[in-house]
Amino acid sequence: MSLVKELIEAGIHFGQRRSNWNPKMAPYIHGVRGGIHIIDIKETIKGLLLAKKFISRISAEGKDVVFVGTKRQARSAIEENCTDVKLPYVTERWLGGTLTNFRTIRERLKRLVELEGLVESGEIKTYSKKMESQLMREMRKIHRNLNGIRNMTKLPGAVIAVDVNREVNALREARNLGIPTICLIDTDGDPDFADIPIPGNDDSMRSIDVVVRELCAAVVDGRTMRPQKDGEGSKGEGGESAPRRRSSRSKFRADDAPESSEPSETPDQEVSATTES
């Protein structure tokens, strides 16, 4: 099945009601049917292909992307696809400062590892019932909010969001840090928040699943290009290893070595020579 046919069958071209739309989305709207805006499928394919090309490039550079979709329709699709390709994601409430205060977020994740260690080792049973209950509650809360990004050790190369209106806080943080944004935008969204907009129905579980699956596949394609780039950089012509570069300081040290190889007379030898004469 072609990608265009799959997107149409998923209902990605159905927008919001005519009374509930953002005028900035006018270039992406094909028409109106039954009081509902119909999204131009050509613009959807154009945005999706552009996003896939961009994601493959940054993935080949060694960067990862983070998916953000806290609405009910997007959770299952994002969790399943991102888990398969080992990508960070946020499907619960977006915590303020997840990107702009990333160091604090990493500290909370270290706390999660510490609490999980207490549970696995059984040491948590040595605490009082009240303290044990508090620690378990803290662990569940951190796990619920941050488990999806526990392996994200650095800021992502891009943020992919489903529903601009719902994920506006995440997009603002990305904008403040200069991180590119890719968004699945319905006709009631603001395309100014997206560097690469993908106009489409963000309320359909099937359409969200198709878009997320295609973007995750682009990440996998980009990862396959990483070893090739590393290999080309470490080898010279004919596939042979490039000669190791030496610093100017070590070169000078090597040039001076033959001159300094002759043994020099010590002060004791000079004294003995004068006494013999």
Summary of the structure (lengths in Angstrom):
residues: 277
radius of gyration: 29.4
end to end distance: 103.7
largest distance: 120.1
contacts: 821
relative contact order: 0.16
helix: 57%
strand: 13%
